Amino acid sequence: MSVKINEKGAWPKVCVDCEVVLNPGKNCYLSMFNRGGYKCKSCKKEQSKVEHVKYWQMPAYIERKAKYIAEYHKQEGAGVYAIYEKDEIIYIGESSQIQQRIIGHFSKHINKNHWQSPIPEQLAKGKIDRKDLYFEVLERIDDDLTRQSRETYYLDKHFNDNGAYPKFNTYKTNTTR
């Protein structure tokens, strides 16, 4: 009697495409493994490229996706915000689209050909942990000049209260006072 690949009760489970032994959470997605989708991450990625490429070539899909992303980024609106690591303010900034800026700050992507915010660099190097980070909108302001002056106000207030600027506000340092 022969045992079929990934038959109920047969172990170990293997990828149905490349037959590599699956280790949930390491080389295959746990959610797929639990519901019987026995594909390794690399095979699933290749499948997704083939299945989703047709959508990205459709102009209507591209427009809907761009509109959705634009609306998502406008959810928080404009204003001044603070990023905390545990309970310490590590950055104070301003943006016309706070949500988009926060996503950029909390990303681990490092672009070596472009000016890089120090927070993603520290995340990518493992020097800070994303689970310890959160943000707070200090003030909602649409006007650019007012928003920039309020950012300076909050930075100076932090300096007066703590004797230093937040550690990731590199353009505002103790030497500028």
N, C-alpha and C positions, 0 to 999 in steps of 0.2 A: 504494500500500500504506500503510495507516494504522498508526501505532504506538499500542498500548494504553498506558494509564497504568501506570507502574512496571513495564513489561515488562523481562525480563531483558536487561541490556545497555543499557537506555535511561536516560539521565541528563538532568537531575537527578531525583531521586525526590521525589514530592509526597505530601501528606497525602491519603488516600483520601476524606476527608470534606470538608475545606475547600480542598483543592488548593494549600495554601501550600507553598513549596519547603522541604524538610526539611534541617536542619543537625544531624546527630547530636551529642548532648551539649549542644546549645543549645536547640533548640525541639522535639526529639524524643529519646526515651530510646534510648541507643546499643544496649542489649540488644534492644529491639524492632526497631530498624532492621536489626541484623545478622541477625535471623531472619525478616525480611520483613514485619514489622508496621509498615506505613507510615502511622502516625498521629502528628500533632503532639501535644505535651503537653496542650494545652487540649482537643482533641477526645478524647484518651484519658481525661482527667479527667471530662469529661461522660459518657462511656461508663461509667466506673466508678461514677459517682453513680447511674446508672440500674440497673446490674447489681447493685450491692451494697445498695441501699436495702431490698430485700425481706428480706435477712438481718438487718439491724439492727432490723427491725420484729418479728422472731420472738423471743418471750420466752426460749425455750430457747437460742437463739444468744447472746443478751445475757448470760444467766447463765453459759454456758460461757466466754465471752470474759472476763467479770469474774473468774471463778475462775482462769482462766489468768493474767491480769494480776496478781492477788493472789499467786499462787504464784511468779511471776517476781520480784516485788518482795521476797519473803521469802528469796530465794536467798542473799543476803549476810547476812541476819539483822541483829541490832542491834550497835552498837558505836561506836567512835571511829575516825575516818578522817582522812587528810590528802590534800589535792589539791596536786599538783606542777605547776609550769610549767617544763619542761625538768628541772632538778635542784633547783629552789628550791621550798620549801613556800610556797604562796600562801594556803592556807586549812586550818584544822583545825576539824572539826565532829563532832557526835555525832548519831545518829539511831537510831530503833527499826527503820527500814527503810533501810539504807544504799543499796541499789540505787536506790530511788525518789529519794532525795535527790541521788545522783550524776547521775541523769538530769536532774533539775531544774537542777543546777549547770551541766551541759554543754549545756543547751538555749540556742538563740539567741532564743527567744520572749521578748518584752518585754510585760508587762502594765502599762500605764500607770495603771490604776486600783487597783493593789495594790502592797504593799511588794515590792521586787525585790532579789534577791540580786545583788551587783555582778558576779559572774563572767559570767552570761548577758548582762548589759548590755555588758560589755567584748567578749564574743564577737560580739554583734550589731553593735557599732560597728567591729569589725575591729581592735581594739587588742590582742587576744590571739588566737592561733590554736589551734583545738581539737586539732590534731595534736600540739601541744606539751604537752597536758594529759594527766595520768594520775592515778590515785588508788591509795592503799594503805590497807588496814584496819590500824590501829595496834593495836587491841585489840577483842575481841568481848565485849560485856557486855550482858546482858539487863535488869538492874535500872536503872531510870531515874536515880535519885539517884547511884548509883555511876558510871554512864556520864557524867553531867554533871560529877561531881567529877574523873573521869579526863580529860575534855576540858580542864578548867581546868588540871590537872597538865601536860598536853602543851603548852598555850599558854604557861604559865609557864616550862616547860623551854625552849621555843623562844625566849622572851624572854631568859632567862639565857644561852643559847648564842649568840644573835645580836644582842642589844641592842634588839630590836624584835619586835612581834608580826607574824604573817603579814599581808601587805598587804591581804587581803580579809576579815580578821576585824575588821569595823568596830565591833562592839559591845565589843571588847576593844582599847583603844588604849594608847599609851605614857603618856597623861595620867592613867590610872586607877591607876598605881603610886605 
